[in-house]
Amino acid sequence: MNDIISDMLNRIYTGSLAGKRTVSFPATKITESITELLHSEGYIDSFTKTGKDPKKNIEVEISYFSKNGLVEADESRGKAVMSGFTRVSKPSRRIYAGVADIKFDRPERSTRVLSTPKGVLSEKDAREKGVGGEILFEIW
């Protein structure tokens, strides 16, 4: 596995398409940071770290909308909150953006995630803190 971020996002996405409640993937510092961000943005309900070194995993509960548009935790769920993602910066080609390059020209529910000197941040938080960095992916 060369790209752990794409693997993580793909497991969450395909799990949501299959209607699964939980998925797990290998834990690293970057996947832990991204998981915390996805939780704060509402794309996942909760997460737990399982196992011991060197085989630690992160298990996440996927967020779903109910029929009336609210997120709920029971089995009568509708569409997943995460409906897609695009990996912007890849191992073969890194894409960076300064704070002046961060623009909000996408749909309202779309979020770009950046790896900055202040940690993994959403585009909005990076702009508020005045930092740029590597654009990891976009999620909607």
C-alpha positions as CSV (number, residue, x, y, z in Angstrom):
1,M,0.0,0.0,0.0
2,N,1.7,3.2,-1.2
3,D,-0.9,5.8,-0.5
4,I,-2.4,5.3,3.0
5,I,-4.6,8.4,2.7
6,S,-6.3,7.2,-0.5
7,D,-6.7,3.8,1.0
8,M,-8.4,5.3,4.2
9,L,-10.8,7.5,2.2
10,N,-11.6,4.6,-0.2
11,R,-12.5,2.3,2.7
12,I,-14.8,4.9,4.2
13,Y,-16.4,5.7,0.9
14,T,-17.0,2.1,-0.3
15,G,-18.2,1.1,3.2
16,S,-20.8,3.9,3.0
17,L,-21.9,2.7,-0.5
18,A,-22.3,-0.8,0.9
19,G,-24.3,0.5,3.9
20,K,-21.8,-0.6,6.5
21,R,-21.9,1.1,9.9
22,T,-18.2,0.7,10.7
23,V,-14.9,0.3,8.7
24,S,-11.3,0.0,9.9
25,F,-7.9,0.9,8.4
26,P,-4.3,1.0,9.6
27,A,-3.5,3.8,12.1
28,T,-0.7,6.2,11.4
29,K,-0.2,9.8,12.6
30,I,-1.6,11.3,9.4
31,T,-4.6,9.0,9.3
32,E,-5.3,9.8,13.0
33,S,-5.2,13.5,12.2
34,I,-7.4,13.2,9.2
35,T,-9.9,11.0,11.1
36,E,-10.2,13.7,13.8
37,L,-10.8,16.3,11.2
38,L,-13.5,14.2,9.4
39,H,-15.2,13.7,12.8
40,S,-15.2,17.4,13.5
41,E,-16.6,18.2,10.0
42,G,-19.4,15.6,10.4
43,Y,-18.3,13.0,7.8
44,I,-18.0,10.3,10.4
45,D,-19.9,9.8,13.7
46,S,-17.1,8.5,15.9
47,F,-13.8,6.7,15.8
48,T,-11.7,4.4,18.1
49,K,-8.1,3.2,18.0
50,T,-7.8,-0.5,18.4
51,G,-4.9,-2.9,18.7
52,K,-1.3,-2.5,19.9
53,D,1.9,-1.6,18.2
54,P,2.8,-2.4,15.4
55,K,-0.7,-3.3,14.3
56,K,-2.9,-0.4,15.4
57,N,-6.1,0.2,13.6
58,I,-8.7,3.0,13.5
59,E,-12.3,1.9,13.5
60,V,-14.8,4.6,12.3
61,E,-18.6,4.8,12.4
62,I,-19.8,6.3,9.1
63,S,-22.4,9.2,9.3
64,Y,-25.7,8.8,7.5
65,F,-28.6,11.1,6.8
66,S,-32.0,10.0,7.8
67,K,-35.1,10.4,5.6
68,N,-35.8,13.8,7.0
69,G,-32.2,15.1,6.6
70,L,-30.9,14.7,10.2
71,V,-27.9,12.5,11.1
72,E,-28.9,9.5,13.2
73,A,-27.1,6.5,14.7
74,D,-29.7,3.7,14.3
75,E,-30.1,1.3,11.5
76,S,-32.9,3.1,9.6
77,R,-30.5,5.4,7.8
78,G,-30.5,6.9,4.4
79,K,-27.7,8.3,2.3
80,A,-24.2,8.7,3.6
81,V,-22.9,12.1,4.5
82,M,-19.7,11.5,2.5
83,S,-20.8,11.2,-1.1
84,G,-17.4,11.3,-2.8
85,F,-13.8,12.4,-2.6
86,T,-10.9,13.4,-4.9
87,R,-7.3,13.0,-4.0
88,V,-5.6,16.2,-5.1
89,S,-1.9,15.7,-4.0
90,K,-0.6,12.3,-4.8
91,P,2.7,10.5,-4.0
92,S,3.7,11.1,-7.6
93,R,2.6,14.7,-7.7
94,R,2.4,17.1,-4.8
95,I,0.2,20.1,-4.9
96,Y,0.8,23.0,-2.6
97,A,-1.2,26.2,-1.9
98,G,-0.2,29.3,0.0
99,V,-2.7,31.1,2.1
100,A,-3.4,33.6,-0.7
101,D,-4.2,30.7,-3.1
102,I,-7.0,29.2,-0.9
103,K,-10.3,30.1,-2.5
104,F,-13.8,29.2,-1.7
105,D,-15.1,28.4,-5.2
106,R,-16.8,25.1,-4.6
107,P,-20.2,23.9,-3.4
108,E,-21.1,24.6,0.2
109,R,-20.7,21.1,1.5
110,S,-17.4,20.5,-0.1
111,T,-14.2,20.5,2.1
112,R,-10.6,20.6,1.2
113,V,-8.1,19.2,3.6
114,L,-4.6,20.5,3.9
115,S,-1.4,19.3,5.6
116,T,0.1,22.5,7.2
117,P,2.8,23.3,9.6
118,K,0.1,23.7,12.2
119,G,-1.3,20.1,11.5
120,V,-4.0,18.8,9.3
121,L,-6.6,21.5,8.8
122,S,-9.7,22.2,6.7
123,E,-9.4,24.9,4.1
124,K,-11.4,27.3,6.3
125,D,-9.3,26.7,9.4
126,A,-6.0,27.1,7.4
127,R,-7.3,30.4,6.0
128,E,-8.2,31.7,9.5
129,K,-4.8,30.7,10.9
130,G,-3.0,32.2,7.9
131,V,-1.1,29.1,6.8
132,G,-0.9,27.2,3.5
133,G,0.3,23.7,2.8
134,E,-0.1,20.6,0.8
135,I,-3.7,20.0,-0.4
136,L,-4.3,16.4,0.5
137,F,-7.9,15.8,-0.8
138,E,-11.3,17.3,-1.4
139,I,-14.3,15.6,0.2
140,W,-18.1,16.2,-0.3
